[in-house]
Amino acid sequence: MSALSNDNFSRRSLFRAAAGMAAAGTLAACGSNNGRGGSGGSGTQLVQYFHAYGEAGTEQAIKRYAAAYKKAGVSTNWITGNNFEAKLFSALLTKQAPDVFEFHPQLQMVKSGQVADLSDLIDPVKDDFNPNDIKSHTVDGKIYGIRMIDDPQFFYYRKSMLEKAKVEVPTTLDELLDAAAKLTTDKVKGVFLGNDFTAIQNNLIFSAGAETLDANNKIGYHTDGVVEGLKKLRTLFTSGHVLLDAPTDFWDPSALNQGLCAIQWGGMWSMPAMQKALGDDLGIFPFPKIGSAGKLSVYNGGWSIFVNAKGKNVDAAKEYVKWLWIDQKKYQEDWALSYGFHIPPRTSTAQSATKLKSGLPAEAVKLFTDYGHFDNIGFDQVMITAFNDVIASSVRKNGNPEAALDACDKKVNVELKKLFG
Amino acid sequence: MSTTTTRGVAQPAPAKASQARPRRGLRGNPTLNFWLFTGPFLIGLVIFVFVPIVWSVWLSFFDARYTVTPSNFIGLDNYKQILTNSNFPDSLLTFSVFAAFIVPTTWALSLGLALLVNQLRFMRAFFRSVFFLPTAVSYVAAALIWKMSIFSGVRFGLMNTVLGWFGVDNIAYLADPTPPWYWLVIVTLRLWIQSGFYMILFLAALQNIPAELYEAAAIDGAKKGWQTFRYITLPQLRATSTAVILLLLIAAYQAFDEFFNIIGTKATWAQTPLMELYKAALGTNQDYGAGSAGAVILSLLICLVTLIQGKFMGFGRGDESK
């Protein structure tokens, strides 16, 4: 009997102990290393969302900056995987929405009141920003985001491979097709344009002498030059000279570093990793001209920081954003140049960055300056997705480019009507 | 006396124990037990299934861009948009064809595996586990293995390595839709993951068929093999087959994980209905009204297909119940 009682007591004690430990563990987890910095558990708590950058050290850097902020606790949600946008936008609908998040300038976010007006933060230093970055974040005179990094995209190539095949750096799309053919061997493909070709869709438009939207916010991409470019890209796609189904996409330097291709489309962020792997056997060139009206182009990607206008701590979030992305120039330079290479959007920071003053980085800056194209805030995600379908239908599948563009026009016009009336 | 003595000693003790320690909690109150065990699940079901369904139907009649609490009623405009100005109708057509192929194929393969395993005289548990284990693998993990290891388009992908031994050039299974090798990738993955689960269902049904039926058939002169299978086994599996086909049909229309990870959303082929809805609502487009309208259409379609299937095959009706 007593033994039985002891067993009961023991079971209950164990249960209580386990429950206690679970509760203690949960509390401990709350206080563990979650990126929360500044004032820690007291005062205003801000949440910021970042997509996972590929370059080593970036997550630690963002958390380090946040920890240095003393006026509020800032936790970082570092979102891995390829659905950052889905997680961000679904979170923005909830009470657990981030106060601060990175994204690209898009008009529908302004129209729907998702992002706060940051003009008062930027105006005092507006002249120190790249004017194109200011323009791409401005709606009706108000600035809705702060550019953190500019990411020009261009072709990387192995100098030795081009020399061996006696190939000049291509300046037209026809020359790129010829180069890809000459550079292809049984082990190496001539060129890698990303696994689904959508990485170059903006350059297809710009290099054909067109724009996504014209000055009146009407369709600007549906031109003869773009149709010609689509047809040529289809020829390239079926030529057998393009690397397809690579294990990683254009944003990763592996395809060129591992010798899978001689020319790879990529971003400036990949430059340090490529230089480390290939040394001086590395060159860059802009996207070649398409058609008679064509011109060389460099698409400027990049990321901007926004404040959730519907968040609980808008003022505190704006203060934090100002502190980090306006006042802390040392962090901005560290963020742009210590991991991958990016161009700081602040002119003064870019000009003082010694890493960008010579060699290939300096060449990249020059390409960016001479041929750079920036996002049009009115060409939103619905339109980008519609143009993805054009690439899929007429380049990867043998569809009629005119028909694909017509289908795209239909979707884009509906969206333009919603945005501009 | 001795009986009385025995009764006097033996019987009061349990009575005393019963009065002293009435049964409590889990052992004493069936109603409490019911709510204790089913309550949390019912609450979860209401919160995470029924409320979203009702909310989704409501959203489908509103202009719900960038919000899930809209105020602008627009009637059937979202239905019109999703059916006329999106790729959703194409995806429904594609996946009706996909369902027409994958459902009978999986049914046949899982039934075949069940028959094989059922015939085994030794190591039956081993083979049952071997065929069932893939069910435990997530579609995402399997999709990445299929995409990056087995069907990678570069020369060190497993399939391309094997083909290379025979002098065949590298094939881009996923980037190039012509010819549509991507179906090979997706169908093999789906068969690998799904068949084991349905094999277990068939195996259970096979083991429930009375041996007397086969003995009677043998006495009547039925030959073993096809004749027995055609006239004894298959009719006895009717209820299980109906359930399996129903589950397979729903799974085909609800396909998402492996397509999302293998094909991606930047294609105009092999886009499942759920991927189109994901692009409309949960991706960056944030049009929850159009996405909800598509979800309502898809749900109605699944109900319709299920009812048609039920009409032809009967819901859970075996030969024995006729």
Interface residues (C-beta under 8 A of the other chain):
Chain A: E85 A86 F89 S90 L93 Q108 M109 S112 Q114 K187 N195 D196 T198 F237 G240 L243 L244 D245 A246 P247 L260 Q381 V382 T385 N388 D389 I391 A392 S393 R396 K397 N398 K410 K411 V414 K418
Chain B: R65 Y66 T67 V68 Q81 N85 S86 N87 M148 F151 S152 G153 V154 R155 G157 D169 A172 Y173 L174 A175 D176 P177 T178 G264 T265 K266 A267 T268 W269 Y278 K279 L282 G283 T284 N285 Q286 D287
